[in-house]
């Protein structure tokens, strides 16, 4: 059975780094919503309000990959239930297993350092400031399987935990 691994977390949590590592380890298709959203801004102009279009593109591609029996990793903030419900609907329609994992960084100093030094690897993507992260709304996810706190931990340790929790081969 195919599997959709939905990673949720605020910028700087380590979510994209872990998603990339999991994709490399398992061969699962990686869908990074930041890429879709920035592609839209690059096409339409920096001030273009992408709204939910990036997520909609992600849902469409996830459905396509799952329909071709390919596992998928969804790398997105997924801060609200409406966004997470979109991934759930895709998994249900594809009859795929769904694993919901939240990625956090509980150390504010480490989070500030990460935000200040990271290269998002997406041309045109503006850096995220800690004030924007702190002001972002976050709805608790009652369906999450686990939370991985990356604060003070190495990438290999966190990636190993994510691989185990994901259930991907």
N, C-alpha and C positions, 0 to 999 in steps of 0.2 A: 504494500500500500504506500502511496506517495505521502509525503509529509510537508507541511508548511510550518516553518519556524518563524514566529513573529517576535522580533526583538523590539522592545520599546525602551525609550530612555531619552533624557534631555541631552543637548549638545555637550560634549566634553566627558560624557560618562564612560566612553570607550566602546560604545555600541558598534560603530562602523569598523573599528579595528578588529573587534571580535567577530563581526559578521564576515568580514573579508577572510579572516583566518579559518572560520568554520567552512566557508565555501571552498577554500583551497584544500582543506583536509578531506572534504566529503564529495566534492564535485557538484554540490547543490547550486542551483542558479541563484545568484545574488541580485536582489532588486533594491537599490538604494534610492529612496524617494528624493533625497537632496539632489541627485543627478537629474532626475526628471524635472524637478522644479527649476533648477538652474538652466537646463536646456530651454525651458519655456521663456525664462527671462532673457536669455541670450538671443532668442528668436524675436521676442516681442518688445524688448527694451527693459532696462534695469528696473524701472518703476512698475512693471506689469504685475498685477496682483494675481498670483497663481491660484489662490483659493484652494479648492480641493482637487484641482486638475492633476497634480503630481500623484496623489493617492489613487485617483481614478485610473491613471496610466499603470500604476503598480498593480492594482487589482486585475486589470485586463491582462497584463503580462503574466501574473501569477496563475490566472485561470488557464492561459495558453500552455504554460510550462507544465502545470499539474495535469492537464489534459493529455500531454505527451509523456506522462509517467516520469516526470522529472521533479525531484524535490526542490523546494524553494525556501530561501531565506529572505524575509522582509525586514529591511533595515529602515526604520522610520521612527520619528519621535512618538507617534501614537499616543499623544497626551490625553486624548478624550475618547470616551466609549464609542462615539460615532465612527472614528477612524478604525478602532479595533474591531468593531462590528463588521466593517467592510471586509477585513481579512477573514473573519469567521464565516461570513457568507460565501466567500470564494472557496474556502476549505470545504464547507458543507456541500456546495454545488459540485465540487470535484470529488467528493467522497474521500477526501484526504485527511490524514491525521493532522491535528493542529496542536502546536506546542507554543505557549505564550510565556515569554521570559522577559523580565524587566532588568535593565542594566542601569546601575547607579554608581555615583562616586560620592560617598558621604563626607569626604574631606574637602571643605571649601577651598582651602589653600591649594591643594593639588588640582582641583577643578579650575581655579583661576590660572594656574601655571599651564595646564593643558590647553585651555582656550587661547592663551597668549602665544603658545609656541606651535600649535598644530598646523599642519598643512592639510587642508581638506581634500586635496587631490582633484578638485573640480574647478576648472577654469572659470573665473568670474565670481565664484562664491565668496561673498563678503565674510570676514571674520565675525564670530559671535562673541559678544561681550557678556561678562558675568551678570550685568544688570538685566540684560534681555533674558537670560536663563532664569534668574531669580523671579522675574515678573511673569514668567510663562505659567498659564494655568495648567494644573495637573489633576486629572481625575483618577482615583484609585482603581485598580483593575482587580475585581474579585475573582477573575478567571485565570490569573497568572499561575503557572506551575511553580515558578521560583523567582527569586531576585538575586542577581549577582552583583555584589558590591566590589568594584574594582579598586577602591581606595587602598593604597599601600601594598598592592599585590602586583606581581609580574604578569605580563601578558600570557606566558605559557601556562601559568596556574589558572588564570581566568578562562583561557581557551579550553583547557582540559575539562574544567567544570561545565562549560557550555556544551562541549561535545558530548559529554555524558548525559546531560539533561535533555539535549535535543533529540536523542534517540536515532540520530542519523548514522548510517553505516560508515 
